[in-house]
Amino acid sequence: MPDLLDKIGVFEARLAELENKLADPGVAKDRRVFAELGQELASTRSVVEAGARYRSTRAGLDEARAMLDDPDPEMKELARGELTALEQRKVELEQELRLLLVPRDPNDEKNVVLEIRAGTGGDEAALFAADLLRMYSRYAEKQGWKVDSLSVSDTGGGGVKEVIVSVSGGRVFSRLKWERGVHRVQRVPATESQGRIHTSTATVAVLPEAEEVDVHIEPKDLRIDVFRSSGPGGQSVNTTDSAVRLTHEPSGLVVQCQDEKSQHKNKARALKILRSRLLEHEQEKQAAERADARRGQVGSGERSEKIRTYNFPQSRVTDHRANVTLHRLDAIVQGELDELLDAIHIHMAAEAEKEALGA
């Protein structure tokens, strides 16, 4: 990473510029601009602070190398020990900086609406969807994030057909955005008497949580239906019309919420999901237009829909995009995702850089 210090210097200059802007009373009056600059300040400061640690480590390495020429054998031995520790520290800091220097996505600071749905595989797929929810919930807990359930459709046997939750905290979308796609599990179901391995899937959607300022919904475009909540098998679980179904007529998107006993709360939750889906819909449309234009120049390079495989017999997790395999499945499904997410983020950043250069 020969130009790493140059990149750090750019962020140091930007940090000073942001601090000056935020000190301007005129900027503070515009709450939205002030919030956006504050978020950029936080991420820029993270790079600058890591850069300071990197500079200090490199300076320490230079000093330790100079000590190798000391005529005192004890000083030489001390220098060798310091060199080993500092070289390892330098590698760790370069990894940290590679992640921090990934081009900023305007949605990175947003909270997310996380949707998990059982795919192919029947009851086993529903159990796998529930496993994924626990995995992300435990990871969120380790990060100090908050998870709120928005909608759940369970199977009654520990599995879920569909679950939607909001995850809020620091840079949630930045960490989870590459989790969207088809996840595949290979394992022997508890009900399998012959010990045969079954393959099932679940889909994960990670939507940046949209605020009203991001997506404006015209009241005339929204059809609101209310009805009684129902449980497994269709039996009524509520004596009032508290469930809410929202239909956004221009896009055809439909959202239904019935988990709360209050119609008002169900409508608020449904609006949160709808706004996030509309935001993603618009962003996907723009991305598709860019991709179509690029394919016209460089040809098609479509990838398989499947992004990751969880193989229980081999205790193996493989991410097919980054070509990363980890043999620590038990820890990963317990929410220890950082090693896997870091590898994927670095890979995706490299792909984005290649695409930008080739575009």
ChimeraX attribute file (.defattr): number of C-alpha atoms within 10 A of each C-alpha:
attribute: neighborCount
match mode: 1-to-1
recipient: residues
	/A:1	6
	/A:2	6
	/A:3	7
	/A:4	14
	/A:5	14
	/A:6	10
	/A:7	15
	/A:8	22
	/A:9	14
	/A:10	12
	/A:11	21
	/A:12	19
	/A:13	12
	/A:14	17
	/A:15	20
	/A:16	13
	/A:17	12
	/A:18	18
	/A:19	13
	/A:20	10
	/A:21	16
	/A:22	17
	/A:23	10
	/A:24	11
	/A:25	9
	/A:26	10
	/A:27	15
	/A:28	15
	/A:29	10
	/A:30	10
	/A:31	10
	/A:32	12
	/A:33	13
	/A:34	17
	/A:35	14
	/A:36	12
	/A:37	17
	/A:38	16
	/A:39	17
	/A:40	18
	/A:41	19
	/A:42	12
	/A:43	18
	/A:44	22
	/A:45	18
	/A:46	15
	/A:47	23
	/A:48	22
	/A:49	13
	/A:50	17
	/A:51	23
	/A:52	14
	/A:53	15
	/A:54	23
	/A:55	16
	/A:56	13
	/A:57	19
	/A:58	16
	/A:59	12
	/A:60	16
	/A:61	20
	/A:62	12
	/A:63	14
	/A:64	21
	/A:65	15
	/A:66	12
	/A:67	18
	/A:68	17
	/A:69	12
	/A:70	13
	/A:71	9
	/A:72	10
	/A:73	11
	/A:74	10
	/A:75	15
	/A:76	18
	/A:77	14
	/A:78	13
	/A:79	20
	/A:80	16
	/A:81	12
	/A:82	17
	/A:83	20
	/A:84	12
	/A:85	12
	/A:86	18
	/A:87	15
	/A:88	12
	/A:89	16
	/A:90	18
	/A:91	12
	/A:92	13
	/A:93	18
	/A:94	16
	/A:95	15
	/A:96	16
	/A:97	20
	/A:98	18
	/A:99	16
	/A:100	18
	/A:101	19
	/A:102	15
	/A:103	10
	/A:104	12
	/A:105	9
	/A:106	12
	/A:107	17
	/A:108	19
	/A:109	22
	/A:110	21
	/A:111	24
	/A:112	28
	/A:113	25
	/A:114	27
	/A:115	22
	/A:116	26
	/A:117	24
	/A:118	26
	/A:119	22
	/A:120	15
	/A:121	16
	/A:122	13
	/A:123	19
	/A:124	25
	/A:125	25
	/A:126	27
	/A:127	23
	/A:128	28
	/A:129	30
	/A:130	22
	/A:131	17
	/A:132	21
	/A:133	23
	/A:134	15
	/A:135	19
	/A:136	22
	/A:137	20
	/A:138	20
	/A:139	19
	/A:140	19
	/A:141	13
	/A:142	12
	/A:143	13
	/A:144	12
	/A:145	17
	/A:146	15
	/A:147	19
	/A:148	12
	/A:149	14
	/A:150	24
	/A:151	22
	/A:152	17
	/A:153	16
	/A:154	17
	/A:155	15
	/A:156	11
	/A:157	9
	/A:158	13
	/A:159	20
	/A:160	24
	/A:161	22
	/A:162	21
	/A:163	20
	/A:164	22
	/A:165	21
	/A:166	22
	/A:167	25
	/A:168	20
	/A:169	16
	/A:170	17
	/A:171	17
	/A:172	21
	/A:173	26
	/A:174	19
	/A:175	16
	/A:176	22
	/A:177	18
	/A:178	17
	/A:179	19
	/A:180	17
	/A:181	17
	/A:182	20
	/A:183	23
	/A:184	22
	/A:185	22
	/A:186	19
	/A:187	19
	/A:188	18
	/A:189	15
	/A:190	8
	/A:191	8
	/A:192	11
	/A:193	8
	/A:194	7
	/A:195	11
	/A:196	11
	/A:197	15
	/A:198	14
	/A:199	18
	/A:200	23
	/A:201	24
	/A:202	26
	/A:203	23
	/A:204	23
	/A:205	20
	/A:206	25
	/A:207	26
	/A:208	27
	/A:209	25
	/A:210	24
	/A:211	13
	/A:212	11
	/A:213	7
	/A:214	12
	/A:215	15
	/A:216	12
	/A:217	14
	/A:218	8
	/A:219	9
	/A:220	8
	/A:221	12
	/A:222	16
	/A:223	12
	/A:224	14
	/A:225	13
	/A:226	18
	/A:227	15
	/A:228	17
	/A:229	21
	/A:230	14
	/A:231	14
	/A:232	11
	/A:233	8
	/A:234	8
	/A:235	10
	/A:236	12
	/A:237	13
	/A:238	16
	/A:239	10
	/A:240	14
	/A:241	15
	/A:242	21
	/A:243	25
	/A:244	27
	/A:245	18
	/A:246	19
	/A:247	19
	/A:248	20
	/A:249	12
	/A:250	8
	/A:251	10
	/A:252	8
	/A:253	14
	/A:254	16
	/A:255	19
	/A:256	22
	/A:257	25
	/A:258	29
	/A:259	21
	/A:260	18
	/A:261	17
	/A:262	14
	/A:263	20
	/A:264	13
	/A:265	18
	/A:266	23
	/A:267	24
	/A:268	14
	/A:269	23
	/A:270	23
	/A:271	20
	/A:272	19
	/A:273	27
	/A:274	23
	/A:275	22
	/A:276	21
	/A:277	23
	/A:278	20
	/A:279	19
	/A:280	17
	/A:281	15
	/A:282	12
	/A:283	12
	/A:284	12
	/A:285	12
	/A:286	11
	/A:287	12
	/A:288	12
	/A:289	12
	/A:290	11
	/A:291	14
	/A:292	12
	/A:293	13
	/A:294	15
	/A:295	14
	/A:296	9
	/A:297	11
	/A:298	10
	/A:299	10
	/A:300	11
	/A:301	7
	/A:302	7
	/A:303	9
	/A:304	10
	/A:305	11
	/A:306	17
	/A:307	20
	/A:308	22
	/A:309	20
	/A:310	24
	/A:311	19
	/A:312	17
	/A:313	11
	/A:314	12
	/A:315	15
	/A:316	17
	/A:317	23
	/A:318	19
	/A:319	19
	/A:320	16
	/A:321	15
	/A:322	18
	/A:323	12
	/A:324	14
	/A:325	16
	/A:326	14
	/A:327	14
	/A:328	14
	/A:329	19
	/A:330	13
	/A:331	12
	/A:332	22
	/A:333	19
	/A:334	16
	/A:335	20
	/A:336	18
	/A:337	17
	/A:338	12
	/A:339	10
	/A:340	17
	/A:341	18
	/A:342	16
	/A:343	16
	/A:344	20
	/A:345	21
	/A:346	18
	/A:347	16
	/A:348	16
	/A:349	16
	/A:350	14
	/A:351	13
	/A:352	14
	/A:353	14
	/A:354	11
	/A:355	11
	/A:356	9
	/A:357	8
	/A:358	10
	/A:359	12
